[in-house]
């Protein structure tokens, strides 16, 4: 676990979890606190470490980019201990109120996601010093938000930019919606991206555009093969011929097929 004190007045924390399908590959989880606003809570599997970060900083409100357990696993703890409001996409509030049953690999990596009582995230989140615009950015999941501080040029992107050239995605992901969200984001004014899994990207807008370009190019390839009469399974095999180990180990939760089928 690594803890950075501040980046441009944003407190930054990094926790690390090993991925069972590609040891010793590890995935980072980044948490950000800015002027009393915590953006995402991290998973309960990193709770012992993240609580130190929470205790070292003032938290007055919590905004979640989405309800996945690696982003909301400590929301219930924060509600109970810090008595702070937790904001979430309105369409995910009912889901948050029930603890889900996860398959074993998700529990092993991220831990439980206890039920919590979320509030509908407003159109803007205001702190003493900053004003964050709340932006719908579906793609990674249907109900995903990003938070933009236009005066500072900051974008807190959640899982919008985790992988610039994805070759396997989660079953909930939709690449057509991802393209739309990236087009929307690329039209905004920002430079620095605060990503939930890859950290602080100082050339964030350029990276957004690179991912958008990759997906648009991939969409054209898929459409060309569809026009030749190929089915999506055949297209998947042609564009992503390598063995999909992640799909096997997650029992199909991740697959390159979900890229082809939704683009």
N, C-alpha and C positions, 0 to 999 in steps of 0.2 A: 504494500500500500504506500502510495506517495501522496504527500500533501503539499500543495503550493499555497503560499500565503495569499497573494493577490495577483491578478492580471488586469490592469486598467480598472481598478476599484471593484473587480469581481473576485470573490473568494472561490478558489478552485480546489476540488478534491478528486483524487483518482483511486479507484479500487480495481482489483484484478481478479478475474475468475478463469480457471483453466477450462478449455473446451474438450469434452470427452472424445470427440470424433477426430481430433488431430493433435494429440499430445506431442510436444509440450506447448502447442499454440494456446495463447491466452487472449482474452478479450477484456478491454478496459471499460470501466463505467465512470463517467465524469459527472460530478454534481457541481452546481454553480449557485452561489448566494450573492445577490447584488442588492444593496440597500434594504435588507430585511426580506427580500423575496428569494425563496428557494425554488429553483426550477428542477423538477423531478426529485425523487427521494432515493433512488437506487433500490436494489433488491434486499430482501431480508437476509439473504445469505452473507451479505457484507455489513449487516447491521451493527455488529460489535465495533467495527472500525468507523463506520459513518456516524455513529452516535457521538464520537469524539469531535468530529467536524461540526455536527449540529450544536453541540454544547459550547464550542469555541466561538460561535457566531450568533448574532441576533437574528432570529427568524420570526417574522410577523405574519407571513402568508406563504402559501405553497401553490405553485402552478404546475400542473402535470401536462406534458405534451401528449400523453396517451396513457391508457390503463394497463399496458403490459407490465408484468411483474418486475422486470428489471428497472422500471421507471416509477413504480408505485408501491413496491413491496414494503416500504417503511412509512407509508401514509398513515396507517392506523396508529402506529407508535407515535408519530408526531402529533396526531390529533389528541391522543390520550395524554401525552407528556407535556407538549408545548401549548396545547389548547389554541391552535391556529387554524384558520380556514384553509381548506384544500380545494382548489379550483380544477375543474375537469370539463371536457367537452360534454355538453348537456346530454347527448345521446349515449354516453358511457356511464352515467350516474347510477342507473339501475344495476349494471354489471358490477360496478365497484362495490355495491352494497352487499354482495354475496361473495364468499370466498370460493374461488374455483377449484376444481379437481384437476391437477396437472398430471401429464404423463411423467414417467420417472426421470427422464433426462432433464426436463425443465425444473423439476424439484431439486435435482442434484446440483444444477448450476445456480439457479436463482432463488430457490427456497419458496416458502409459502408467500401468498399475497393475501393477508388477512382482510376481511371486509372493512370498509370505511365509508363514511358519509361525506360525499363530495358535494360541492356547490357548483352551479353552472358558471363556467368561466365568462367574465364579461368581455365586451368588445375591446376594452382597454384595461390594463392592469397598471395602477398608479401607485408609486412609492413616493417618499418625500422628495427624491431627487430626479426620478425617471418616470417615463411614460412608455409602456410597452403595448404595441399594437398586437392583437391576437388574430392570427391568420389561419384559416382552414387550409390544411395541407395533406389531404388524403393520399394514399399510395402505399405506404408501409402498412397502414391499416385504415379502415374507413373513417375513423374518428380520431384524427391526428391534428394537433395544433403546433404552430411555430410562433415564437415571440420576437418581435422586432422593436428595437429601440432606435428610431430613425435619427435622432439627434446625435447619438454616439456611433451609429453605423454598426450596431451589434445585431446579429441574428442567432437566437437560440433555436436550433433546428431539430432537436429530438432525434428521430431515426430517419430523417430525410436524406442524409448524406453519408450514412455509415459506410457504404461500399460504392465507390465511384463507377466501377464496371462489374455489376453483379452477374454472377454465373449460376447462382442458386438463391432462391428467395423463399420467404415464409409463405405458408398456404393462404394467409389473410391478405397478402400483398397484391396490388393491382398496378401493373406498369403503365397502363393508359392513364390512370389517375395520377400516378407519380409524374408522368410527363407534364400533365396539366399543372400540378403543383409546382414543379420546377420552373415552368414557363412563368407562372405567377411570381414566384420568388425572384427570378432573374430580372424582372422588371422593377424591382424595388431598390431603394438606396441603402446599401450596407457594404461593408468590407470584411469584417471579422465574423466568422461563424464559430459558435460554441456548440460543438457536436457532442452528443451524449456518449459516444463510444470511441471517437478518434481525437477528441480534445479540441484545442483552440486552433482554428485554421485562419491564419492571417490573410491569406488570399482566397477567402471563402467564396466570394462571388464567382471568381474564375473556376473554382472547383464545382460549384453549382452548374455552371455552363458546360463544363466537361462531362458531367454526368448526363445532363440533358442531351448533349450531342451524341453521346454513346447510345442512349435509349432511342433517340430518333433514328439513328443509323440502323440499329437493331430492328426497329419497327419496319423500316423499309425492306430489310432482308426477309423478314417474316412474311410480309405482304407479297413480296415477289414469289416466294415459294408457295404461298397459298394460291396465287394466281396460276401457278403451274399444276395445281390440283393436289398438292401434298396436304395431308392432315397434320394437325398440330403435334401429334406424337412423332410423326416422321420428321417434321421440321426441328423438333427438339433434338432428335438424334443427330441430325445433320449439323446443326449449329453448336451443339454442346455434346460432342461424341465421347468425351472422357467419362470414366466411371464416376457416378454421383454418390460418393461415400457418405456425404452429409445426409442425403435422402434416406439411405439405408439405416443409418444410425439414429435418425429422428423418426423412423417409421413413416416416412413420406411427408413430414411436416415442412421440410425444406426440399425444393426441387427446382431444377432449371425449367421444367415443364410449366411451372406457374408464371415464369417470365413470358414464355411463348404464348401461352393460352390467354394472357390478359393484356398483351401489348397491342 
